[in-house]
Amino acid sequence: MDEAKLHEFMGKLVGDMGGAAMMASVIVGEELGFYRAMADGVAVTSDELAKRTQCNPRLVREWLSAQAASGYVEHTDGKFQLPPEQAMALAHEDSPVFVAGGAVVLASMFLDKDKVVAAFRGNGGLAWGDHHPCMFSGTERFFRPGYRANLVSSWLPALEGVVPKLEQGAKVADVGCGHGASTVVMAQAYPNSRFFGFDLHKASVETAKQRATDAGVADRVQFAEAAAKAYPHHDYDLVCFFDCLHDMGDPIGAARHAFAALKPGGTVLLVEPFANDRLEQNLNPVGRMFYAASTFVCTPNSLSQEVGLGLGAQAGEARLRAVFLEAGFQRFRRAAETPFNLVLEARK
Ligand SMILES: C[S@@+](CC[C@H](N)C(=O)[O-])C[C@H]1O[C@@H](n2cnc3c(N)ncnc32)[C@H](O)[C@@H]1O
């Protein structure tokens, strides 16, 4: 036994346990509006923050102390300040790096622990809709900042000839749309186009309808409960899969349906979590987060469905390409990427 290595590993574990505890602290702070109340960057005492948010002063002091110990807020002379960089990640919902909203996905992993244990002991399946509801809203809030920041400004323009079609008036399917975050972003940008969001999960489809109404785009967006292999119509210009293809039991069947649903010359936009092709290349902070979430959510959902391919959230471009080539597509390429996203294009 190498004592130095043991100390090093214990240090890492203490860091990870603190990180896990802090995600619970972030969820509470977000819900209670602490970050938003500090977003002006003015240093406050814990009593001032308690007063601003009408919360218990002693608990607010303890929460702020944990935040300061983590470097989320700064502490000087009894006052606490949220720096502008931290405010972007924790307070501003419209910021491209806002993570506080999505942290609640981690809560669902703990809340659904018994179901996941049962899946391990059984056939591996746990359907998306059987998770705690905070999974659905957390997923929406986790992915939406990336869609708002990238979809219209860089991902769609990276596709061959798609933006002119959207500007003129295209027909778009958003498959596995969840709460419709991506559908609404596209509908806001392209008022001449029509958007059809499909998802297996009834409750998500209902929320998506509400989101379209709230955003004032319900006239050009329709949402319906439908599986990726069974949604209607056959004349789409663009079929999108946002962070959902790997969740599906039969991604090849879903890609085949997309092929049939596209007009000649149509395009698939496939957005997937960033991953390299081999496990060794994904042993990094992004891979760690996605593999862990995939163990609890993506892979069990895939195993709960027909075929049960279980691609996992770190499938990588080569496996995704194989899915699309097997489905009949002849052209497949990486159109763009971010540290968190692979943006892939398949052409009919
Ligand atoms: C990780 S969520 C992504 C939701 C949404 N695209 C987003 O980016 O916010 C995966 C979604 O795929 C849906 N889904 C999983 N399997 C499906 C299938 N076979 N057909 C249609 N939707 C499916 C789930 O219900 C869930 O809403």
The ligand as a Gaussian input file, in Angstrom:
#p B3LYP/6-31G(d) Opt

LIG

0 1
 C      -32.455000      13.654000     -22.338000
 S      -34.093000      13.979000     -22.836000
 C      -33.855000      15.289000     -24.027000
 C      -35.103000      16.093000     -24.231000
 C      -34.964000      17.255000     -25.200000
 N      -34.596000      16.839000     -26.540000
 C      -33.959000      18.252000     -24.696000
 O      -32.891000      18.370000     -25.285000
 O      -34.244000      18.945000     -23.687000
 C      -34.511000      12.583000     -23.825000
 C      -35.940000      12.593000     -24.338000
 O      -36.111000      11.530000     -25.275000
 C      -37.399000      10.997000     -25.099000
 N      -37.412000       9.646000     -25.659000
 C      -36.722000       8.570000     -25.220000
 N      -36.970000       7.514000     -25.991000
 C      -37.832000       7.916000     -26.964000
 C      -38.428000       7.280000     -28.087000
 N      -38.182000       5.998000     -28.358000
 N      -39.261000       8.009000     -28.864000
 C      -39.508000       9.321000     -28.596000
 N      -38.947000       9.978000     -27.553000
 C      -38.123000       9.282000     -26.741000
 C      -37.623000      11.047000     -23.593000
 O      -38.988000      10.924000     -23.259000
 C      -36.997000      12.383000     -23.243000
 O      -37.936000      13.428000     -23.289000

